[in-house]
Amino acid sequence: MKRVLMMVVLSAGMLAGGSVYAQEAAADGAGEAKVEAKLEGAEGATTAAKKPKSAGFWDVIAGSGALGFILWMALFGCGAAAIYFAVDSAILIRPQKIMPQSLVSNVKAAMAEGDVMKALKVCGAEPGPMANILSAGFSHVEEGFDVIQEAIGAAADLETERIMQKLTWISVCSNLAPMLGLLGTVQGMIMCFQSLATGAPDVGALALAISQALWTTAGGLTIAIPAITCYYSIRNNANRLILRMQAMTMELIKDLRNVEVVND
């Protein structure tokens, strides 16, 4: 009986010890898992803190210094001027503005009647390049056809120069923008080498200087390419209109060949 009681007591003690050991092991495992989770969270936070932020366009402008800011303002101004002159030229250099159909019809009707003064009044009522050229010819009608042709030729050259002057500003913007971009590139390279000259360059400052160089080049080309395209497109259209205007002018004044000059 004693032996049976001793065996029961020993079995109960072993079961109690095993459960305590299991609880301690579970507690140790949970603690190790928490420590590992904390370490991983700390490593992730450190990695996120060390991850560099990419420099955006506005960051490049803000970090380019006073000279870089002036260059960017000049680029923006050049782009705005190119847009303005391109739109202005596209609106003004049109058949309706240079040689309106109403002017041509009214002058033809007046010349069919042989009334030069009426044709001159029509030109004064609808001012424009073609009206100015015709007015120059009609104003010298009493001096003979040769003088009329000379006056019309001089007036045509003047009106052509006025038209082309508007287009010249588009060309100026298209040539100026890449130069400003190149100047910004040079400034960015200077900033880059200044950072390298310190011996232990700041990687962020170095990347910002390189970004400044590349962004200004891209900005200059972005302005220049559309501007030069608009310039040649509008210039070709202007040349066609000028040729048509000159041919129409000669057609309208051909009846003046028969004008007799009376010498006092």
MARVOLO-44601 format. One record per residue (C-alpha): residue number from 1; x, y, z; residue in one letter. Coordinates in steps of 0.5 Angstrom, whole numbers, padded with zeros to 4 digits. Layout:
% residues N
ATOM|NUM|X|Y|Z|A
...
% end
This chain:
% residues 264
ATOM|1|0000|0000|0000|M
ATOM|2|0006|0005|0002|K
ATOM|3|0009|0003|-0005|R
ATOM|4|0003|0005|-0009|V
ATOM|5|0002|0012|-0005|L
ATOM|6|0009|0013|-0007|M
ATOM|7|0008|0012|-0014|M
ATOM|8|0002|0016|-0014|V
ATOM|9|0006|0022|-0011|V
ATOM|10|0012|0021|-0015|L
ATOM|11|0007|0021|-0022|S
ATOM|12|0003|0027|-0019|A
ATOM|13|0010|0031|-0018|G
ATOM|14|0012|0029|-0025|M
ATOM|15|0006|0032|-0028|L
ATOM|16|0006|0038|-0024|A
ATOM|17|0014|0039|-0026|G
ATOM|18|0012|0038|-0033|G
ATOM|19|0007|0043|-0034|S
ATOM|20|0011|0048|-0030|V
ATOM|21|0016|0047|-0035|Y
ATOM|22|0012|0048|-0041|A
ATOM|23|0009|0054|-0039|Q
ATOM|24|0016|0057|-0038|E
ATOM|25|0018|0055|-0045|A
ATOM|26|0012|0058|-0048|A
ATOM|27|0013|0064|-0044|A
ATOM|28|0021|0064|-0046|D
ATOM|29|0018|0063|-0054|G
ATOM|30|0013|0069|-0053|A
ATOM|31|0019|0074|-0050|G
ATOM|32|0024|0072|-0056|E
ATOM|33|0018|0073|-0061|A
ATOM|34|0017|0080|-0058|K
ATOM|35|0024|0082|-0058|V
ATOM|36|0025|0079|-0065|E
ATOM|37|0019|0083|-0068|A
ATOM|38|0022|0090|-0064|K
ATOM|39|0029|0089|-0068|L
ATOM|40|0026|0088|-0074|E
ATOM|41|0021|0094|-0073|G
ATOM|42|0027|0098|-0071|A
ATOM|43|0031|0096|-0077|E
ATOM|44|0025|0098|-0082|G
ATOM|45|0025|0104|-0079|A
ATOM|46|0032|0105|-0080|T
ATOM|47|0032|0103|-0087|T
ATOM|48|0026|0108|-0088|A
ATOM|49|0030|0114|-0085|A
ATOM|50|0036|0112|-0089|K
ATOM|51|0032|0112|-0096|K
ATOM|52|0034|0118|-0100|P
ATOM|53|0028|0122|-0102|K
ATOM|54|0028|0124|-0110|S
ATOM|55|0029|0131|-0112|A
ATOM|56|0023|0134|-0115|G
ATOM|57|0023|0139|-0120|F
ATOM|58|0021|0145|-0115|W
ATOM|59|0026|0142|-0111|D
ATOM|60|0031|0143|-0116|V
ATOM|61|0029|0150|-0117|I
ATOM|62|0029|0152|-0110|A
ATOM|63|0036|0149|-0109|G
ATOM|64|0039|0152|-0115|S
ATOM|65|0041|0158|-0111|G
ATOM|66|0040|0166|-0114|A
ATOM|67|0043|0165|-0120|L
ATOM|68|0040|0158|-0122|G
ATOM|69|0033|0162|-0120|F
ATOM|70|0034|0168|-0124|I
ATOM|71|0036|0163|-0130|L
ATOM|72|0029|0159|-0129|W
ATOM|73|0025|0166|-0129|M
ATOM|74|0029|0167|-0135|A
ATOM|75|0027|0161|-0138|L
ATOM|76|0020|0162|-0136|F
ATOM|77|0020|0169|-0139|G
ATOM|78|0023|0166|-0146|C
ATOM|79|0017|0161|-0146|G
ATOM|80|0012|0166|-0145|A
ATOM|81|0014|0171|-0150|A
ATOM|82|0015|0165|-0155|A
ATOM|83|0008|0163|-0154|I
ATOM|84|0005|0170|-0154|Y
ATOM|85|0009|0172|-0161|F
ATOM|86|0007|0165|-0164|A
ATOM|87|-0001|0166|-0162|V
ATOM|88|0000|0174|-0164|D
ATOM|89|0003|0172|-0171|S
ATOM|90|-0002|0166|-0172|A
ATOM|91|-0008|0171|-0171|I
ATOM|92|-0005|0177|-0175|L
ATOM|93|-0002|0173|-0181|I
ATOM|94|-0008|0171|-0184|R
ATOM|95|-0012|0172|-0191|P
ATOM|96|-0017|0176|-0187|Q
ATOM|97|-0013|0180|-0184|K
ATOM|98|-0008|0182|-0189|I
ATOM|99|-0012|0182|-0196|M
ATOM|100|-0019|0182|-0193|P
ATOM|101|-0024|0179|-0199|Q
ATOM|102|-0029|0186|-0198|S
ATOM|103|-0023|0190|-0199|L
ATOM|104|-0021|0186|-0206|V
ATOM|105|-0029|0186|-0208|S
ATOM|106|-0030|0194|-0207|N
ATOM|107|-0023|0196|-0210|V
ATOM|108|-0025|0192|-0216|K
ATOM|109|-0032|0195|-0216|A
ATOM|110|-0029|0202|-0216|A
ATOM|111|-0023|0200|-0221|M
ATOM|112|-0029|0198|-0226|A
ATOM|113|-0032|0204|-0225|E
ATOM|114|-0026|0208|-0227|G
ATOM|115|-0026|0212|-0220|D
ATOM|116|-0019|0212|-0217|V
ATOM|117|-0021|0216|-0211|M
ATOM|118|-0027|0212|-0209|K
ATOM|119|-0022|0206|-0209|A
ATOM|120|-0017|0210|-0205|L
ATOM|121|-0023|0212|-0200|K
ATOM|122|-0024|0204|-0199|V
ATOM|123|-0017|0203|-0198|C
ATOM|124|-0017|0208|-0192|G
ATOM|125|-0024|0205|-0189|A
ATOM|126|-0020|0198|-0189|E
ATOM|127|-0013|0199|-0186|P
ATOM|128|-0008|0193|-0187|G
ATOM|129|-0002|0191|-0191|P
ATOM|130|-0006|0191|-0197|M
ATOM|131|-0010|0197|-0196|A
ATOM|132|-0003|0201|-0195|N
ATOM|133|0000|0198|-0201|I
ATOM|134|-0006|0200|-0206|L
ATOM|135|-0006|0207|-0202|S
ATOM|136|0001|0208|-0204|A
ATOM|137|0000|0206|-0211|G
ATOM|138|-0007|0210|-0212|F
ATOM|139|-0004|0216|-0209|S
ATOM|140|0001|0217|-0214|H
ATOM|141|-0004|0216|-0220|V
ATOM|142|-0003|0222|-0223|E
ATOM|143|0005|0221|-0224|E
ATOM|144|0004|0215|-0229|G
ATOM|145|0004|0208|-0228|F
ATOM|146|0012|0207|-0227|D
ATOM|147|0012|0212|-0221|V
ATOM|148|0006|0208|-0219|I
ATOM|149|0010|0201|-0219|Q
ATOM|150|0015|0204|-0215|E
ATOM|151|0011|0207|-0210|A
ATOM|152|0007|0200|-0209|I
ATOM|153|0014|0196|-0209|G
ATOM|154|0017|0201|-0203|A
ATOM|155|0010|0200|-0199|A
ATOM|156|0010|0192|-0201|A
ATOM|157|0017|0192|-0198|D
ATOM|158|0015|0196|-0192|L
ATOM|159|0009|0192|-0190|E
ATOM|160|0013|0185|-0191|T
ATOM|161|0018|0188|-0186|E
ATOM|162|0013|0189|-0181|R
ATOM|163|0010|0182|-0182|I
ATOM|164|0017|0179|-0181|M
ATOM|165|0019|0183|-0175|Q
ATOM|166|0013|0179|-0171|K
ATOM|167|0016|0173|-0173|L
ATOM|168|0023|0175|-0172|T
ATOM|169|0022|0175|-0164|W
ATOM|170|0019|0168|-0165|I
ATOM|171|0026|0166|-0168|S
ATOM|172|0030|0170|-0162|V
ATOM|173|0026|0166|-0157|C
ATOM|174|0028|0159|-0160|S
ATOM|175|0035|0161|-0160|N
ATOM|176|0035|0164|-0153|L
ATOM|177|0032|0158|-0150|A
ATOM|178|0038|0153|-0151|P
ATOM|179|0043|0158|-0149|M
ATOM|180|0040|0159|-0142|L
ATOM|181|0039|0152|-0141|G
ATOM|182|0046|0151|-0143|L
ATOM|183|0048|0157|-0138|L
ATOM|184|0044|0153|-0133|G
ATOM|185|0048|0146|-0135|T
ATOM|186|0055|0150|-0134|V
ATOM|187|0052|0153|-0127|Q
ATOM|188|0050|0146|-0125|G
ATOM|189|0057|0143|-0127|M
ATOM|190|0060|0148|-0123|I
ATOM|191|0056|0147|-0117|M
ATOM|192|0058|0139|-0118|C
ATOM|193|0065|0140|-0118|F
ATOM|194|0065|0145|-0112|Q
ATOM|195|0062|0139|-0108|S
ATOM|196|0067|0134|-0110|L
ATOM|197|0072|0139|-0108|A
ATOM|198|0071|0139|-0101|T
ATOM|199|0074|0132|-0101|G
ATOM|200|0068|0128|-0097|A
ATOM|201|0062|0131|-0102|P
ATOM|202|0055|0131|-0100|D
ATOM|203|0051|0126|-0104|V
ATOM|204|0045|0130|-0104|G
ATOM|205|0048|0136|-0106|A
ATOM|206|0052|0133|-0111|L
ATOM|207|0045|0130|-0114|A
ATOM|208|0042|0136|-0114|L
ATOM|209|0047|0140|-0118|A
ATOM|210|0047|0134|-0123|I
ATOM|211|0039|0135|-0123|S
ATOM|212|0040|0143|-0124|Q
ATOM|213|0044|0141|-0130|A
ATOM|214|0040|0136|-0133|L
ATOM|215|0033|0140|-0132|W
ATOM|216|0036|0147|-0135|T
ATOM|217|0038|0143|-0141|T
ATOM|218|0031|0140|-0142|A
ATOM|219|0027|0146|-0140|G
ATOM|220|0031|0150|-0146|G
ATOM|221|0030|0145|-0151|L
ATOM|222|0023|0144|-0149|T
ATOM|223|0022|0152|-0151|I
ATOM|224|0026|0152|-0157|A
ATOM|225|0023|0146|-0161|I
ATOM|226|0016|0148|-0161|P
ATOM|227|0018|0155|-0162|A
ATOM|228|0023|0154|-0168|I
ATOM|229|0017|0149|-0171|T
ATOM|230|0012|0155|-0170|C
ATOM|231|0017|0160|-0173|Y
ATOM|232|0018|0156|-0180|Y
ATOM|233|0011|0154|-0180|S
ATOM|234|0008|0161|-0179|I
ATOM|235|0014|0164|-0184|R
ATOM|236|0012|0160|-0190|N
ATOM|237|0005|0162|-0189|N
ATOM|238|0007|0169|-0189|A
ATOM|239|0011|0168|-0195|N
ATOM|240|0005|0165|-0199|R
ATOM|241|0001|0171|-0197|L
ATOM|242|0006|0176|-0199|I
ATOM|243|0006|0173|-0206|L
ATOM|244|-0001|0173|-0206|R
ATOM|245|-0002|0180|-0204|M
ATOM|246|0003|0182|-0209|Q
ATOM|247|0000|0179|-0215|A
ATOM|248|-0007|0181|-0213|M
ATOM|249|-0004|0188|-0212|T
ATOM|250|-0002|0188|-0219|M
ATOM|251|-0008|0185|-0222|E
ATOM|252|-0012|0191|-0218|L
ATOM|253|-0008|0196|-0221|I
ATOM|254|-0007|0194|-0228|K
ATOM|255|-0012|0198|-0231|D
ATOM|256|-0008|0204|-0229|L
ATOM|257|-0003|0203|-0235|R
ATOM|258|-0008|0207|-0239|N
ATOM|259|-0008|0213|-0234|V
ATOM|260|-0006|0219|-0238|E
ATOM|261|-0001|0224|-0235|V
ATOM|262|-0003|0231|-0236|V
ATOM|263|0003|0236|-0235|N
ATOM|264|0002|0243|-0234|D
% end
